[in-house]
Amino acid sequence: MKALVYQGPGKKALLDRPMPEIKAPSDAIVKLVKTTICGTDLHILKGDVPTCSPGRILGHEGVGIIDSVGGGVSAFKPGDRVLISCISACGRCDYCRKGMYSHCTTGGWILGNEIDGTQAEYVRIPHADTSLYRLPKGVAEDALVMLSDILPTGFECGVLNGKIEPGSTVAIVGAGPIGLATLLTAQFYAPAELIMIDLDQNRLEIAKQFGATRVINNGRENAVEAIMALTGGRGVDAAIEAVGVPASFELCEDIVGPGGTIANIGVHGLKVDLHLERLWSQNITITTRLVDTVTTPMLLKTVASKKIDPARLITHRFSLGQILDAYETFGHAADTHALKMLIEA
C-alpha cells in the first residue's frame, strides 16, 4: 500500500509499505477514505517530537471503512464507516477512567507517532471499540475529518481549559487551523469579545468571517497595546496560545488580565520564559493539555445538527498520490493561503 513515511527531521517520502495486520483482539483495520495533515505533523518533521522515529507512517486523522476486526471488537464490523480518533483509548486504565484518554497507558496519541498512522491506504486502530466512532448519516465526510483532532483540540485545550464564559473577553494567538477551530467552538459560550492575533492578514480576514469580533496583525501594530486599549488596560479573561513558539506564549503572558487564564494548545519544541516576576501576584491560571477527545460525541452531534460547519476549514484537496504536494502547500501556508488539506485515499 502507499503511505507517507517520516524519514528523519526534514525528510519524508511516499513509499510502498506492507498492509497492516491485526495484532490484538481489540484491533481493527480501517481502509482510509479521507485524511488530512496536522500542524503536529510539521512539528514531527522539524524534529520536535522525539517519540516519533524514522520509518513511521505519519497521520492521526481520517474517516474510513472497517476492513477487518479482531475477535474482541464488538461495536464495529467490516463495512462500517467510521471516524478515527487521534487518541487511542483502552477505556479501562486509571487515566481513561478519569477521562484523560490522551494518557491511556496502552494508547494516547500513538497514531502517526509511536505506531503507523493514517496517511496511508490502510491503518491499524488499537482499542477499536473505544477509539472509533460510527459516522452519522447525512453528514459530509469532509467535515467529519475535522473531528478526528482539530475540532476537539480547539474546544478542549482552548475553550474548556480557557474557561470561556458568556460575556468574557478572549484572545486567540494564532489564526491557523487550530486557532480557527478554537474560534468556531468558542462561540458556543457567547463571549463578548473574540480577538484573533496573527501575522498573516489573509488568515485574519478568514477569522472575521468565522466570527472574530476584532483582529490584530501583530506585524503591523503592537498587539499588547491594542489589547490593553480594547480592554481598558485590564487585559483579557482568556489568552489562548495556538502556535507553539516562545513568542506567542510570551504574548499571552503580556495580555492576560488579573484572574485570567492562559490556555496553551501549541506543540512547543523550545523552552519558554515564564515571567513570574510580573505574574506571581495576578491570580492567573496556566493550563496545558493534550486533547483527550472526550467531547467528540458531543461535537459529532453539533456538526450533524449543522450548528457548526468545520468543512469551512478545508482550503485544498489532493489525492494520496499527491500528498507530497499537499505537504508543500501546507508548509507554505503564508503563500498558498492554506488551512486544512483534504487527502482522498
C-alpha positions in Angstrom: 0.0 0.0 0.0 1.0 3.6 -0.4 2.0 5.6 2.7 3.7 8.8 3.7 6.7 7.9 5.7 8.8 10.0 8.1 12.5 9.5 7.4 14.0 11.8 10.0 14.0 15.6 10.6 13.1 17.4 7.3 12.7 14.1 5.4 9.6 12.3 4.2 8.6 10.1 1.2 5.6 8.4 -0.3 6.5 4.7 -0.2 5.1 1.2 -0.7 4.6 -0.4 2.7 3.1 -3.7 3.8 -0.6 -3.8 4.7 -1.2 -3.5 8.4 -2.3 -6.7 10.2 -4.4 -7.3 13.4 -2.0 -7.7 16.3 -4.5 -7.8 19.2 -8.1 -8.9 19.6 -9.2 -5.3 20.1 -7.7 -4.1 16.8 -9.5 -3.0 13.7 -8.0 -2.4 10.2 -9.6 0.6 8.5 -9.4 1.4 4.8 -8.9 5.2 4.7 -11.3 7.2 2.6 -10.1 10.7 3.6 -7.4 12.0 5.8 -5.6 15.3 6.4 -2.3 16.9 7.5 -2.0 18.4 11.0 0.4 21.1 12.3 1.7 18.4 14.6 2.9 16.5 11.6 5.0 19.6 10.7 6.4 19.6 14.2 7.4 15.9 13.8 9.2 16.9 10.6 11.1 19.6 12.4 12.3 17.0 15.0 10.2 18.5 17.8 8.6 15.1 18.7 11.3 12.6 19.8 8.8 9.8 20.3 8.3 9.6 16.5 11.1 7.5 15.0 12.2 7.5 11.3 10.3 4.9 9.3 6.9 5.8 10.9 3.8 6.4 8.7 2.5 9.8 9.7 -1.1 11.0 10.3 -3.6 10.7 13.1 -6.8 11.9 11.5 -9.3 10.5 9.0 -12.5 8.7 8.1 -12.7 5.3 6.6 -14.4 1.9 6.2 -13.8 -1.1 8.5 -11.9 -3.7 6.6 -11.5 -6.3 9.4 -11.7 -6.6 13.1 -10.1 -8.6 15.9 -12.1 -11.2 17.9 -12.5 -8.8 20.8 -14.2 -6.0 18.8 -18.0 -5.9 19.4 -19.0 -2.3 18.4 -18.0 -2.4 14.7 -18.0 -4.8 11.8 -16.5 -4.8 8.3 -18.2 -2.3 6.1 -19.0 0.2 8.9 -18.0 3.8 8.0 -16.1 5.3 10.9 -14.3 8.4 12.3 -10.8 7.7 13.5 -10.0 9.5 16.8 -6.5 10.9 17.0 -6.4 9.5 20.5 -6.5 5.7 21.1 -8.1 4.8 24.4 -8.5 1.4 26.2 -11.3 2.8 28.4 -10.1 0.8 31.4 -6.8 2.2 32.8 -6.7 4.8 35.6 -6.2 7.7 33.1 -9.1 6.6 30.9 -11.4 6.3 33.9 -10.5 9.9 34.7 -11.4 11.0 31.1 -7.7 11.6 30.3 -7.7 9.4 27.2 -4.6 11.2 26.0 -2.6 9.5 28.7 -4.0 6.0 28.3 -1.3 3.6 29.4 -1.7 1.5 26.2 -2.9 4.2 23.9 -3.0 8.0 23.9 -1.5 9.9 20.9 0.2 6.9 19.3 -1.2 7.1 15.7 1.4 8.6 13.4 3.7 8.9 16.4 4.6 5.6 18.1 2.7 3.4 15.7 1.9 3.8 12.0 -0.7 6.4 11.2 -3.4 7.4 8.8 -1.6 9.0 5.8 -1.9 5.6 4.0 -4.4 3.4 2.3 -5.0 1.3 5.4 -4.3 1.8 9.2 -4.4 -0.5 12.2 -6.5 1.0 15.1 -5.9 -0.3 18.6 -8.7 -0.4 21.1 -11.2 0.0 18.2 -14.4 -0.1 20.3 -13.3 3.0 22.2 -11.2 4.7 19.6 -13.6 4.8 16.6 -17.0 6.5 16.1 -19.7 5.5 13.7 -20.3 8.2 11.1 -23.7 9.9 11.5 -25.9 9.6 8.4 -26.4 12.5 6.1 -23.2 14.4 7.2 -20.5 15.2 4.7 -17.4 13.2 5.4 -15.2 16.2 4.6 -16.5 17.9 7.7 -16.2 14.8 9.8 -12.4 14.5 9.1 -12.0 17.7 11.2 -13.5 15.9 14.2 -10.6 13.5 14.4 -8.4 16.1 16.1 -8.6 19.8 15.2 -12.1 20.5 16.5 -11.9 18.6 19.8 -8.4 20.0 20.3 -9.5 23.6 19.9 -12.6 23.0 22.1 -10.9 21.1 24.9 -7.5 22.6 25.1 -8.6 26.1 24.2 -12.2 26.8 25.0 -12.8 24.5 28.0 -9.3 25.0 29.5 -9.6 28.7 28.9 -12.8 28.8 31.0 -14.6 30.8 28.4 -17.9 32.1 29.7 -20.7 34.4 28.4 -19.5 37.9 28.3 -15.8 37.1 28.7 -13.0 38.7 26.6 -11.0 36.1 24.7 -7.8 36.5 22.7 -6.6 33.7 20.4 -2.9 34.0 19.4 -2.6 32.2 16.1 -5.1 32.2 13.3 -4.0 28.9 11.8 -6.4 25.9 11.6 -6.3 25.1 15.3 -6.8 28.8 16.2 -9.8 29.0 13.8 -11.2 25.7 15.2 -11.0 27.3 18.7 -12.7 30.4 17.4 -15.6 28.4 16.0 -16.2 26.4 19.2 -15.6 29.4 21.5 -18.9 30.8 20.1 -20.8 28.1 21.9 -20.3 30.2 25.1 -21.2 33.6 23.8 -18.0 35.6 24.8 -18.4 39.4 24.5 -15.1 39.7 22.5 -13.3 37.2 20.4 -9.9 38.7 19.3 -7.7 37.0 16.9 -4.0 37.8 16.7 -1.7 36.7 13.8 0.9 37.9 11.4 -1.0 36.6 8.3 -3.6 39.2 7.1 -5.3 36.6 4.9 -5.9 34.3 7.9 -7.2 37.3 9.9 -9.7 38.1 7.2 -10.9 34.5 7.4 -11.1 34.8 11.2 -13.5 37.7 10.7 -15.7 35.5 8.5 -15.6 32.8 11.2 -16.8 35.2 13.9 -13.9 37.2 15.3 -15.1 40.5 16.8 -11.6 42.1 16.3 -8.4 41.1 14.5 -4.9 42.3 15.3 -2.0 41.9 12.9 0.9 42.0 15.3 3.3 42.6 12.4 1.6 45.9 11.8 0.6 47.1 15.2 1.6 46.4 18.8 -0.7 43.6 19.9 -0.2 44.3 23.6 -1.1 48.0 23.3 -4.1 47.2 21.1 -5.4 44.6 23.6 -4.9 47.0 26.6 -6.7 49.8 24.7 -9.6 47.5 23.8 -9.9 46.2 27.4 -9.4 49.5 29.3 -6.0 48.3 30.5 -7.3 45.2 32.1 -6.2 42.5 29.7 -8.2 39.5 28.5 -10.0 36.9 30.6 -8.6 34.1 28.4 -5.4 34.2 26.3 -5.2 31.1 24.1 -1.9 30.1 22.6 -2.4 28.3 19.3 1.0 28.4 17.6 3.6 26.6 19.7 6.5 29.1 19.7 8.0 31.1 22.6 7.0 34.5 21.2 3.3 33.5 21.1 3.2 32.1 24.6 5.0 35.2 26.0 2.5 37.4 24.2 -0.2 35.5 26.1 1.6 36.4 29.3 1.6 40.0 28.3 -2.1 40.3 27.6 -3.8 38.1 30.2 -5.6 40.1 32.9 -5.7 39.5 36.6 -7.7 36.4 37.4 -7.4 35.3 33.8 -6.3 32.1 32.1 -3.6 31.2 29.7 -4.6 28.1 27.8 -1.8 26.5 25.8 -2.7 24.5 22.7 0.5 24.7 20.7 3.1 22.0 20.4 6.3 23.5 21.8 9.8 22.4 20.8 11.7 25.1 22.6 11.7 26.4 26.2 9.5 29.4 27.0 10.3 32.0 29.7 7.6 32.3 32.4 7.6 35.8 33.8 6.7 35.1 37.3 8.3 38.4 38.4 5.2 40.0 36.8 2.6 37.3 37.1 3.1 35.9 40.6 0.5 38.2 42.1 -2.0 38.2 39.3 -4.1 35.2 40.2 -3.8 33.7 36.7 -4.2 30.1 35.7 -1.9 28.4 33.1 -3.3 25.2 31.5 -1.6 22.7 29.3 -3.3 19.7 27.7 -3.1 17.1 25.1 -6.5 16.6 23.6 -8.5 13.8 25.3 -11.3 13.7 22.6 -13.9 13.3 25.5 -16.1 15.8 23.6 -16.0 14.1 20.3 -19.5 12.5 20.7 -21.0 16.0 21.5 -19.2 17.6 18.6 -20.4 14.9 16.3 -24.0 15.8 17.3 -23.2 19.5 16.9 -21.9 19.0 13.4 -24.8 16.7 12.4 -27.3 19.3 13.5 -25.5 21.9 11.4 -24.8 24.2 14.4 -21.2 24.3 13.2 -19.5 23.5 9.9 -15.8 22.6 10.2 -15.6 21.9 6.5 -15.1 25.7 6.2 -11.5 25.0 7.3 -10.7 23.0 4.2 -9.0 25.0 1.5 -7.1 22.5 -0.6 -7.8 18.9 -1.9 -5.3 16.3 -3.0 -5.2 12.5 -3.6 -2.9 10.3 -1.5 -0.6 10.1 -4.5 -0.2 13.9 -4.3 0.5 14.1 -0.6 4.0 15.4 -1.0 2.5 18.4 -2.9 -0.1 18.7 -0.1 2.7 19.0 2.5 4.5 21.6 0.3 1.2 23.6 0.1 0.5 23.2 3.8 4.1 24.1 4.8 4.0 27.4 2.9 0.6 28.5 4.1 1.5 32.2 4.1 2.0 32.0 0.3 -0.7 29.4 -0.6 -3.3 30.6 1.9 -3.7 27.0 3.1 -5.7 26.0 6.1 -6.6 22.3 6.1 -5.7 19.9 3.4 -8.2 17.1 2.5 -6.4 14.0 1.2 -8.5 11.4 -0.5 -7.1 7.9 -0.2 
